[in-house]
């Protein structure tokens, strides 16, 4: 009986030690914020009678496009600044059975982009508006450092609450890809050109 009990303890010991090790770690999600001071602004729109209330009155795509061109020029935006079908595919990916086109407008002027976004025309649909920011190696290192600092502050407070001392970093998990250019959506309640970088870090405790 004693021999059987000893065997069971030996078998269960790795599981017990693993559970203790797992309970002695602290996992936090940290973040760092970067705001680009000079982003490029880009907006994508589409024109089609598919979503025009005047389609049944005989206004076709060419007429709608002409109206949109005039609306742009009235606001000081040249038709030459508009890029049609910016990528390999265009309006055919939208799934409508009517003719249409997708257009892209880019500028480094926030005022000009603000004007562009206020332009209205029949058959017009805004698809997206983004700020294109640059994340070079120096900015990336700064974001990594700030995120790790944030992680350590959060984990230290948790450890203090648990009556433990924060130990070394066990694991760092990066779920975001940083490259030279990153597109961030333009929101009414957030700074333009803002990029939020997140990092998951696991600390040991003592």
Buried (B, 14 or more C-beta within 10 A) or exposed (E): EEEEEEEEEEEEEEEEEEEEEEEBBBBBBBEBEBBBEEBBBBBBBBBBBBBBEEBEEEBBBEBBBEBBBEBBEEEEBEEEBBBEEBEEEBBEEBEBEBBBBBBBBBBEEBEBBEBBBEBEBBBBBEEEBBBBBBBEEEBBEBBBEBBBEBBBEBBBEBBEEEEBEBBEBEEBEEEEEBEEEBBBEBEEEEEBBBBBBBBBBBBBBE
